[in-house]
Amino acid sequence: MRRHKRPQEEAELNVTSFMNLMIVLVPVLLMNMVFSQVAVLDLKLPNGDQPGLVNPEDVSLEVTIRDSGFVVSRTYKEQTEELAALPKIAKEFDYEGLSRTLQDIKKNPVFKDKKDISLLSEAEVDYQTLVTVMDTVRRYPAVVAASLVDAELFPEISLGDAVDKNAAVEGATASAEVTP
């Protein structure tokens, strides 16, 4: 028995549909790549209350975010002084007032070279408010040589929890009652 080889036909590879898919897929992926940019903000935790970690000679600047508005204060030699209180205007936080206040503080020679600030927020403060405050304390729009640029305020941000106002008042009242 003799077997005859049949002449084999070469298979034709049809890549037209694959090429059509690539023609559509590549531009779509490239367009999505442009829109998926990630912004990273380097945050620091505030120094603890342990003595020795914080140099009391340094001046620290704090913005407290309360439900009623903003409080800007500074701490120097373990004495805290309120620099400005910015209540809400028509139930909205006064971000422009906060920016103007920080710009005025930055003009002070003590804070001229200072880059760090602490944001202390109450537990009820929502995330969007916190992000907007971080953007407000980092920079502000300024006109330089007829161009609008972002001028730097305090880019090194530390986050923390604000002391409960009621607890602070009760603690001050309790210590005043104990003191003769």
N, C-alpha and C positions, 0 to 999 in steps of 0.2 A: 504494500500500500504506500502509495506515494502521496505525500501531502503537498499541496500547491500553496504557495504563499500568495496571498492576495495583495495586490498593491495597496498599501495603506495611504489613506489621504491624510494630509497634514491638517490638524485642527486649527481653525481660525479663531483667534482670541478677539473677542469684541470688547473693547475698552471704552467705547463711546459713553455708556451710562456712567462708568466710573469717573471719566474725565468731566462729565457734566456735574457730578456730585462735587468734585474738587473745585471746579470753577465757582460754585455757589458757596461751598463751605469755607474756603480760605478767606475771602473778603469778610464774611460774617465773623469769623474768629478774630481777624485783625481789627475789626471795628469794636468788638467787645473788649479787646485788650486795652484800648485807649480809655474806655470808660471805667475800667476796674482798677483805678489807682488807689493805693492805700496811703493814708496820712498817719504818721506816727508822731506822737508827742511824748517826749521824755519827761516823766513825772518823778518826783522824789517824795519820799515819806518825810513828814516833819520830824525833827529831832525829839527824842523823848524827854520826860521830865527829870531824868536822872542828872544829878549835879555832875559837872565835869564834861558832859557831852556838849553843852551849850555854853559858849563864851558870853557872859552877861554884858561884856563891853560892846558886842555887836548890836546893831540896831536891826530889828526884824520888822517887817511890814506884813500886815494881815488884812484880808478882806473876809468878813464874816457875812455869809449869805443866810438871811433869816426870812421867814415868811412875810415879815413886814417891810423888808428892804435890805440894803447893804449897810454895813458898818466898816469903815476903814480905820485901822488903828496901828499904832507902832508900839513896840516894846523895846525899852532901853534900860539897862541895869535892873532888869526884872520889874520895871514899872511900866504898866500898859496905859497908854494915853489914846483916847479916841480922837482921831483927826477929822473925821467927817461921818455924818449919818445921812444916808440917802434913802428916804422912804419911797415906797411905790407911788407912781403917778398913774391915776386912773386904773388901779389894780394891775399895773404892769411895772416890771423892774426898770429902773432908770439906768440903762447901760451907757447912754451918752454922758450922764452926770458922773458915773463911775470913771469913765475914760477921761473926762476933763479933770476930775479930782486927782487921778493918778498922774496925769500930765503935769499938773501943778506940783505934786509931790516930787516928781522926777526932776523938776527945775531946782529943787533944794539941793545945795552942795553935798549934804549928808547922803542923799539918795542918788546923786548923779551917776555914780559908777555901780550902784546896786542893781543886780539882775534877778535876785530871788524874791519870791513872794509866797505867802501861805494862804490858801483858800480854805476857810473853815465853813462847812455847811451843816445846816440842820438836817435831820433825817427826812423831812417832808419835801426837801428841795428836789425837783425832778431833774432828770439827766440832761435834757435840752438846756435848761437854765444854767447848769454847771458848765456845759460845753461853751455856751455863749459867754459866760463870765471868763472862762479860760482864754477865749479868743480876745476878749476885751482887755484883759490885763497884759497879754503878750505884746500887742502892737496897736497902733492907731494910724488912720490915714493922715498923711501930711503932704503938703505941696512943697516940692523942692525943684527949683529951676523950671517952673511951669509944668512939672510932671507930678502926678499923684503916686506917692510911694507909701509903703508901710514903714512907719518909724517904730523903733523898738521901745517898749516900756520895761516889763519885767518878764522875760521869757522863761526863767527857771521857776517852775510852779511846783509847790508842795501841796498835797491835799490832806485834810484832816476833818474831824468832827467838831462842830461848834459846841461850846459849853451851853447847856440848856439855860435859858435866861431865868426861868423860874427857880431852878436849882441854885444858880449863882446868887439870886436875891435872897433865897431862904438861907443859904450858907453864910452870907454877909450878915443877915439878921441874927442868926444863931450865934455867930462869933461876937456880935455887938452885945448880945444879952449876957454872954459869959464874961466879957470884959467888964471889970468894975469901973 
